[in-house]
Amino acid sequence: MSTASSSSAGVSSSTATTTTEAETLRRNRIMSSKLYFDVPLSKIPLIYSPSYDIAFLGIEKLHPFDSSKWGRICRFLIVDGALGKSHIVEPLEATKDDLLVVHSETYLNSLKSSLTVSIIVEVPPVALLPNCLVQQKVLHPFRKQVGGSILAAKLAKERGWAINVGGGFHHCSGDKGGGFCVYADISLCIHYAFIRLNISRVMIIDLDAHQGNGHEKDFSNDSRVYILDMYNPDIYPFDYEARRYINQKVEVVSGTATNEYLTKLDEALKVAGHVFDPELVVYNAGTDVLDGDPLGRLKISPDGIISRDEKVFRFARERNIPLVMLTSASLPSTSLASVVSVSDHEFDGPNATESSNASRSRSREDSFAGMIDRALEKEFTENDQTEANDAGGFNNSVTEQQAVLETVARVKPKKNDTKEEKSFQLHHVFNLDNDHRAEDTPTLIDRKDNVFIISNFKSKYPVLQLDLRLISDLVVVIVSATCGGIAFACIGQPVITGYLLAGSVVGPGGFSFVSEMVQVETVAQFGVIFLLFALGLEFSTTKLRVVRTVAVLGGLLQILLFMCLCGIMASLCGGKPSEGVFVGAFLSMSSTAVDCAVGLLFALLPVLGGTSGILEGVISMTKS
């Protein structure tokens, strides 16, 4: 008995020592992190970086979540004049040491597999990309948003509130990602606040339509964190284990309307305020609850979302609690505006006093928030309508000219003209004196006499168009490598030397045709991959000429047939044929897919082996 007792005591002591060491290491990592930095008072507590957008060769369109909305909203607001680019706070990218505060080494290493990342972001073609591209085009934006979420807590403590136009990856825990959530930014944000801000109690208000199973698992046994999760139990992630760790669980079934939703929210906030006294509120403001969202399956109106956000913001303001707002996995069309609306008039800091409703209503029309509301309404409400219905419409004309909407104004009536102005739903967005704009600025006038002013190419606002730098750089490299290879082959020198010399000539060390470091790294990684393939396959033009018929015609036939097959399968499964064709093109050119096909073919050869095959033998036995 004494031996057993001493053994048990030894195990407990060892466990306690390990836990202490882990906490010390976590604290040291947090204290040495550079993600917290001083922000000038000239900047508003709105955090965003152009690196937030996730876009690469259209692959991002294979997921229902629009991963480019962050940039589109901020660009619209900047062009609109409602938000100055210099007033936005840009975060730093979270490093591996920053992520290890919550994530395990094993999990972070698993992200070096493109297949693992493709499963987490739910976009299968990502598995076919080199991991170097996945790190740069997919994971880098996620890490940047993590930095924004962590910094938001510091700004909220200093200013009373802060918004990260991104983040809110509530399906990711310390050792597992999923649902387009790669890093646990909510858990990281809170752990940094515990150490760096000396905060001891945090409330998570998660109003995304999906259950926030990631942070629920991370804080399953942590009494310092109170979780209020209002979600639809009929949809992903169905994590019944994580539901046990929710302090206040509010389930809203599919089809729940605005009034019922807001009533339940009022009751939940009232209970939360009575049972827990937080020093920081982390608000995950997902808007997949919006009526018509195919994933959330709820029926909340846009005004209902605005009311929801204002309720949460007032909950924090009335208790003088700093609030961090994250936009969750579905960027809102109204959430950002609603929070800024409350912040404009009611949340100038933790000690601000409440202004009257009448004053708030009068001032909202001319406020920054009002402009955001209408700008986002323009961006999302009208953007959902099919532009093809009006071939000569304004949007089509702008797209064809690659122009960007700079301002929207209404024609002012002449002094002696008593005719009423034509109505236009966004005429409050801008107040522009047409006499002060440049004469060479092109305009379009619609049938309602509304003037649309289009940026010319000399405008200070950039023209919105597709970034083709990577494609153009690849063309430069391929052409130069081809010329270098042919030249060295003609003089009897190794072709590979010509390739390497061509890269040196067009790179930043030569004529700088490819000089941007991000593109240089990408092209260099492509080069290493192709070099390894060339050496491994003993690339030979002589051998290619021998098998040119099979290689070219057979290869093209394989690609086309597989694209058609995937397109048909996508149609039968209720998807878009174009998406199926896109996936088929990637799979048909995948060496892994080809190996699988060859393996299947070898397996079938004994069966289909002519007169000596198994199939022929079975048929003969049947006849006999």
C-alpha positions, 0 to 999 in steps of 0.5 A: 500500500505504501509503495502504491501511495508513493508511486501515485504521489510521484506521478502527481508531482511529475504531472504538476511539474510538467503543467508548470513548465508548459505554463511558464513556456506559454507565458514566455512566448506571450511576453516575447511576442511582437503582436502587441504594439502601440497604435497611434491615436490617429488610427481608429480601432479597426484592424485590417490588412490587404493580406486577409483575402484568400485568392489563388487561381479561382480555387477559393470559389469552390467554398461557399464562404467568400474569402475576398469580402474583407478586402472588397468592403474595406476598399469600398469604404476607402474609395467611398471616403468614409474610411481613410486608409491611413486610419486603419490598423494593420496587424503583424502575422502570427509566427510559429512561436505565437501559435504555439501558445495554444496549438501543439507542435504536432498540429502545426506540423500537420499543416505542412501537408496540403491534403490536411489543409484541403480538408480543413478549408473544405476545398479538395483541389488545395490538396494538389498544390505544392505546400509552399503555395498553400503556405503563402496563398492560404495559411499566410492570410489566416495567420495575418488575421490571427495577429489582428484578433490578438491585437484587437484585445489590446486596442479594446482595453485601451479604446473600449472597443475594437473590430478585427475585419476578419478572424473568428475561426471558432471551429478550430481548437488547439489540436484540430482545425475544420470548417474553414478555420485553421488557427484558433484565434479566439483562444489565442486572443484570450490567452494573450489578454490573460497575460499581457493585459492582466485580465482574469475573466473573459466572456465569449458571445458567439452568435454565428449560426454554427456552434463554436466547438473550437474555443469550447474545447480549449476552455472546457475546464477554465472557469475564467471563461464564460461561453454564451453560444447561440447556434442552430443545432441542425447544422455543422459541426454536431459536436456534442462533446463540446456542447457540454462545455457551453455555459449558456447554450441557446439553440435556435432551430432552422427557420427561426425568425427575427423576433424570436431570435432577438427575444432569446438573445435578450434573455441570454444576455440578461442571464449572462450579465447576472451570473458572470462579471467579465473584464473583456467580451469577445464577440463572434459576429457571424452573419450566416444567420441572415435570411437566405444564407444556405448554411445557417438556415435561419431567417434573420433580417438585415435590420435584425442583425443590426439590432443584434449587434447593437444589443451586444455592444450595449451589453458591454458598454453598460457594464464598462467592459471592453469589447472585441468584435470578430467577423467570424467565418461569414463576413457581415454586410451589416455587422461592421456598420452596426458596431461602428454605429453604436461606437460612434454615439454610445461607446467612446470608451468604457466610461462613456454615458448613454446618449438619447435614442432621439439624438442617436437616430438623428445623427446616424444618417450623417455618421460614419456608420450610416455611410458604412450601412449604405455602402455595404447594402450596395455591396451585398444586397444589390450584388446578389442580383444577376447583372445579366438581366440588364446587358446595358446596365451600369455595372456591366459598363463599369466592368467592361471599362475596368473602372471603379466606382469612385462616387455616386451623386445626384444631379442637382436641380437648377435654381428655377427648376421645380421638378422633383428629384428622381429617387435613388436608394443610395443618394445619401451615400455621398454628397458631392459638389459636381463643380469641384470634380475634374473635367476629364472624369468620365460619367454615366447617366442613367434613365433616372438622371443619376450621375455615376462618376467613374475613376479615370486612370489618373485617379488617386483610387486604384482601378479594380482589376484582376492581379495577373502578376504571377501569371505574367512572371511565369510567362517571362520565366518560361520563355526565358528558360526555353530560350536559354535551354535551346541556346545551350543545347545548340552549343552542346552544353547541358540544357539545365545550365541554360535554365539556371542562367536564364533565371539569373538574368530575368531575376532581381540579380539581373534585369529585374523582370521578376523583382517582387520578392513574393513572386520571386519566392513562388517562381523559385519554388516552382523551379525547384520542383520542376528541376527535381522532376527533370532530374528524377525522370531523366527528361529526354526529348528523344524519349518524348519523340518516341512516345509523342503519340501516346503521351500527347493524344493519350494525355489530352484524351485522359484530361478531357474525359476526366473533366467531362466525367467530373462535370457530369458527376457534379451535375448529378450531385446538384452542383455546378458543372463548371466546378466539376470540370475545374476539379476534374482538370486538377485531378486529371493532371495529378500524378497521384491520380494517374498512379491510382488509375495505373494501379487500377489498370494493372489490377484489371489486366488479369481480368481483361487479359484476352483469351487467357484472362480470368473474365474469359475463363469465367465466361467459358465455365458459364457456357459449359 
